[in-house]
Amino acid sequence: MGLFRLLVLSLFHVSLVSSQPTERSQQASSPPHPPGEQSPLGSDNLSFPWSRLRLPRYIIPLHYRLLLHPNLTSLSFTGSVQIQIDVQNNTNWVVLHSKNLQISQATILDENFAHLSDRVLPVLHNPSHEQIGIFSPRVLSSGQKYFLYIEFGAELADSFYGFYKSTYRTSTGETRTLASTHFEPTSARMAFPCFDEPSFKANFSVRIRRRPEYISLSNMPIVKTVEVNDGLLEDQFDTSVKMSTYLFAFVICDFKSVSATTSSGVQVSIYAAPEKWLQTHYALEVAVKMLDFYEEYFNIHYPLPKQDLIAIPDFESGAMENWGLTTYRETSLLFDPLTSSISDELWVTMVIGHELAHQWFGNLVTMEWWNDIWLNEGFARYMEYISVEATYPDLKVEEYLLHTCFAAVSYDSLNSSRPISNPAENPTQIKQMFDTISYDKGACVLHMLRHFLTDDVFQQGIVRYLRKYSYRNAHNQDLWDSLANTCSEEDFISGKHCYSSGQAAKNAYLYAGEHLDLTAMMNTWTLQKGIPLVTVRRKGPHLLLRQDRFLRTVMPSDPLWSTLQQGFLWHIPLTYKTDASSTIHRHLMTTQTDSIHIGEDVSWVKVNTDMTGYYVVHYEDGGWDEMVKLLRENHTTLSYKDRTHLIHNAFQLVTAGHLPLNKALDLIGYLQLETHTVPLLQGLGYLEAFYQMVEKRNEFDITTNLGTYILRFFRAVIDQQTWSDSGSVSERRLRSELLSLACHLDDPPCLERARQSFKDWLQSNGTLNLPTDVVETVFSVGAQDDHGWASLLRAYNISMSAAQKSKILFALTCSKDTDKLHRLLDLGLEGKVIRSQDLSSLIMMVARNPRGHHLAWNFVKKNWDTLVQKFQLGSSCIRNIIIGTTGQFSSPEELTEVQLFFESIKEQASQLRATQVALDNMQKNVRWFQRNREPLRNWLIEQMK
């Protein structure tokens, strides 16, 4: 307790002699304290005063002063926090968040640091809500400010949340420990007692005690370091800007860094384990460029003096946007020129672009509550594309945006999807909001909106939004108002740069000659789930349009179809092109059916130009035959994005029962003429997916014929590939994908070249640096025999490159030996050789292997409780494990087995959207296989003639 006393003295710089209350305690008005005498102040005669998950609104935190002493030997920490609070209702209680913390003392002081009680105050715990209640015998008066002082301690968490321990191993085999934080969404309460909701923004001042061999980092720079007792050093950090608790961060480690300065004087530093220092230079270059770009794009200075980016060895997600101290997985930040591929380079660039976009979207302006997390994540995901396109045009990032939208369509066309803005109250529900809908659909809806409003209007609107709500919280509506240039009468009168709502109606955007109500339009995209299907039919000079909800789980012939369609209507900003001109035509569709005049002379019409709109298009009455003909005769008439969009929509319509499989397969018949990577890989991707499905179902004739067809059809383009790292980004991506597939299909030239390269690598004792574009394929082939697999596992164990380790791990999961696959899963569960952070992706990689899909699922069932304990129920890891393993199934028997397991964990399964998504996905697979197995078999027989 000596340490705690010292903490108190140093925090307040005043004597801690208790001050006697000068007035009698008053009855609290809200919340009421239990009637009767309050002395002695035990908790026995008190009941917890608050029953809701959300904290009371009438106590506002203003400033946290935190002192922490983590002990990296005992793996524990002690600390104290002084929170300045503004009380807005008379009350005897302060309710705030705390999880797994041992509270040793709590007191309340007035503005003069005088104690309100001469006794230590009782602290009540409500673990189910992760809350504590502190009782003051003297009323806290409305309109007054107080200081809440709490001493606490805990073990460093053995997980990925709160204040947790991480380790790394040096090249000499020594294990070193660090401590890091991850608070989003609801884990700041695991590190210190706090008001852990995004709307409770406050300033933070932190001091961290450490041994001299470590450094400490936090959101702000260190102001000074002083020596305290026992040779400890205390780093005192500058006070932060006003921010939410989930953005607060600190790390204690022995890392090394590289630094540079942006054009506006912000110091940027990249931190990593000492032996990985050489892998930090690319990230430094990217981060400086990105901060310069965002300051110009948002026209708002980055408000902190520094921005640190640090690679944490144990990290569950990809990265975290803590203000001024962004944390990353090693694969998301470190770039090793010898072992990182072009895909790794793009990934690092995009993740940094994402996290630095958050410094404005999310940090400067934060959603009011987690139901609108898409305002953070959808924007940051979309800004990845805008920022990388501007700063690294050679990476051709725009080629990947289509895939982001395709991922959103896959999820959103299941009945188990959800609206972008969706209620979420408890931590499990909140964690599940960090999904494909918030990120990918959010980004695609913003992409549609940007094209709809034009780049300039969109940019001006978001700058207006960021300026108006800086250091505050915002809702969906605030974004629409900013984009539509409207505001409240109060803002209008005060001279802000916006129109009154009355003026806004007169100045509404014109779109194809129509007035636009932006809020009404965007509510159809954010407040209802699903994606529209626009069905197009030619009738003389007119294009007849109909919109329905696009569903891949229920056929139009199903009795459920009409029920699931009821109440869905979107305001769709349609675009289309015809052969008559190069003009992109626009039309806003706000009704179930519509009609557009296009003229008699038009021979073809392509709707949803470049897929800037978030909707699927179906061409009725021979419309798809026109598209097949157009692609075969003159495919370059359409942009590569339009060609990719047609391929995607055709195969989605097959799954949904709107189009026969042979029509979609005929559509990609033109691909032998295709020279662009994106449509080529899109078509190839569907054939590969079919191959993997029939391979797992042991349909030997279809598997053999489809493999033969793919190799024959794409022979010319496969033979053009070199086993090197030369060429453009697109060419290198194509090489990686094609050679990987060719070797998987047992293509003799591919296997021969891969085996020779692997032999060379083995003979060099792993020192030969293979071309990064093909190394995964080489290792996957090499892993097929015992010696190769064992050699790769040894290389995995000693590698200092996270990028290389991920390639080796993938190769190890390609083994056809189920004992080896079992061993990998056991190693992942143990968490030493294969880190726990990689377990979910390991399970999914084993599940992709036709020898491993049942094995992976059985592993999940057997170790379910352990997995939930490791990753938390609502986490992305649990979601990926559930959907990734079950997504490989396509038989009714497998569906029944999964249903039975979910029934056996009903209490947990009922809390997860992922279980319903998994069932929807399997039902879709079962139906696809039942409907399309014979058509695929017959089509292949025709092709083989």
Summary of the structure (lengths in Angstrom):
residues: 945
radius of gyration: 29.6
end to end distance: 85.0
largest distance: 99.4
contacts: 3205
relative contact order: 0.06
helix: 46%
strand: 21%
